[in-house]
Amino acid sequence: VISEVITLLMENKRFITLYLIFYTGYIIAELLQKEMFIPQFIRHHMSDFFCGPVITTTATLIIGFYINKINFVPAINCLLCIIWEINVNFDPIDLCCYILGTITFYTILNLKL
């Protein structure tokens, strides 16, 4: 089992690296929400940009370990973000940030370097 997990992680280095970058961005954004020297718009919405991809990517990783395959589907990610935002307290700017974060994550993931 451990060797399968290691193999899965090694096969998806770019996905894991990007996930860690976005997760770090989310943590930093959460910490900066209390800093008054940062403009209010950025303080309140920067974490939303990172949040959408981080939450669904976490779910993708967990499911991936069980089925031994990691597959990020941006349409499902956006749908989950919409459902989340509607059920919590609807803010169209938050929703745009979730979707923009997802598109950014997916675009970087699929860049040919």
Buried (B, 14 or more C-beta within 10 A) or exposed (E): EEEEEEEBBEEBEEBBEBBEEBBEBBEEBEEBBEEEEBEEEBBBBBBBBBBBBBBBBEEBBEEBBEEEEBEBEBEBBBEBBBEBBEEEEEEEEBBBBBBBBBBBBBEBBEEEE
